[in-house]
Amino acid sequence: MAGIFKAYDIRGIVPEQIDPARAGRIGRAIGQWLQGGEVLVSHDMRTHSPALAEALMEGIRDSGCDVCFVGLAATPMNYWANVNYGVAGSVSVTASHNPGQYNGFKISRKAAVPVGYDTGIAEIERLVMDWEAASSVPPPVAARGKMRRIEGALDAYMDAMVAHLVPIKRPLKIAVDCANAMGGHFMGGLFERRPELTPVPLFWELDGSFPNHEADPLKAENLVPVSEAVRAQGCDFGAALDGDADRCMFVDETGQSIASDLLTALLAENVLHRHPGATILYDLRSSKIVPETVQTLGGTAVRGRVGHAFMKALMREKGAQFGGELSGHYYFAECANTDSGLMALITVINRLQEDTRPLSAQVAPLRRYHCTGEVNFRVSDTGAVLAALEDRYGKAGGQTDHLDGLTVTFADWWFNVRPSNTEPLLRLNLEADTADVMKARLAEVKTAIEAGA
């Protein structure tokens, strides 16, 4: 079992790490941890998802909790349904962007509040591990939970989401790559409801084997199809969703990719126009153009830890209206403070109704600084490396903080180094005012890390 209980969810290979029997134990543990109420369950398009969802629901019912099943659904729809149907918690059976042999469970409490390792997954892990060690699970409670199935949830969800679109005064052609994953489940509904928008569909057919490319738009190679389609079809922009559709990456009308921190800064203008003085979140890997833009527009910029569970908690704590992560997660107060690839797409459409300039022209002023992107390192002792970096750059006059790993800031450059929450890696992000400074500092910090600092 070791390794499947992550910082943000439960995830592993099927059937070696997760099979129906184990899914049943996880369901029983989730129900016992929630201590009653109704749990909403949905699943993605992976071939093993229906069987895992069925076993999970039986385990939940064995604990005495009721189950509300909405069937096939993207993770953001699971969050919406959690709130809309007023349940005590919800589980999305998905492995997000991971390859087809993976599956897992994203867990939320009432009102779509995320459950991370420190807020519930550790207790679920303890229960499951104890039962596995004893080769025994407690018998079902005397009054097993009830089961109900909801029909029509997808149409209700799409009606609610499309209501966020402003009137379409400017027809748009949009290439959308769903990577044969969950975006294809609802994307047709968006364009059917707004025929002024013309889609160029890429891989909308659901196929958990991901026959065309990985459902991870953060990898540059996975943006090639949508970039090529934008150029070939004369689209206004392109979008590519991840496996469970809670992330979305964008390309402009030339096919050039738009880094998510730049889009966070761009969309912050829309949000602040509707909510003057609003709080906007950004993860600490983001370009400093984000807080500069938000502050210039009269908003409050708040820097957060990397990871959707942390960002969602911060959205609630700060009463934020919007937030963005470098990974393509965008968070919306209108979506119960959760992340939604569809809502991000709708927000870009809205912006292009209000500002008719090409998307590339709107993003261009934000390309002011020079960043490395994320650079990964395998080191034997992450703690020692971080301590040595802090000692070295602190003595050199850098301002340091430990919000997530180590961030060091100088007048014309900064970097963050943090242990990955999902892999045994140390991740570096570095930005500078000029390309020359960025290259020189990257070489310097890279050498320090590889030498054990």
Secondary structure, DSSP 8 states (H G I E B T S, - for coil): -TT-B-SSSEEEETTTT--HHHHHHHHHHHHHHHTSSEEEEEE-S-TTHHHHHHHHHHHHHHTT-EEEEEEE--HHHHHHHHHHTT-SEEEEE--TTS-TTEEEEEEEEGGG-B--GGGTHHHHHHHHHHHHHHT------SS---EEE-SSHHHHHHHHHHTTS----S-EEEEEE-TTSTHHHHHHHHHHH-TTEEEEEES-S--TT-SSS-S-TTSGGGGHHHHHHHHHHT-SEEEEE-TTSSBEEEE-TTS-EE-HHHHHHHHHHHHHHHSTT-EEEEETTS-THHHHHHHHTT-EEEEE-SSHHHHHHHHHHHT-SEEE-TTSBEEEGGGTTEE-HHHHHHHHHHHHHH--S-HHHHHGGGTTSEE---EEE--S-HHHHHHHHHHHHHHTT-EEE-SSSEEEE-SSEEEEEEE-SSSS-EEEEEEESSHHHHHHHHHHHHHHHHTT-
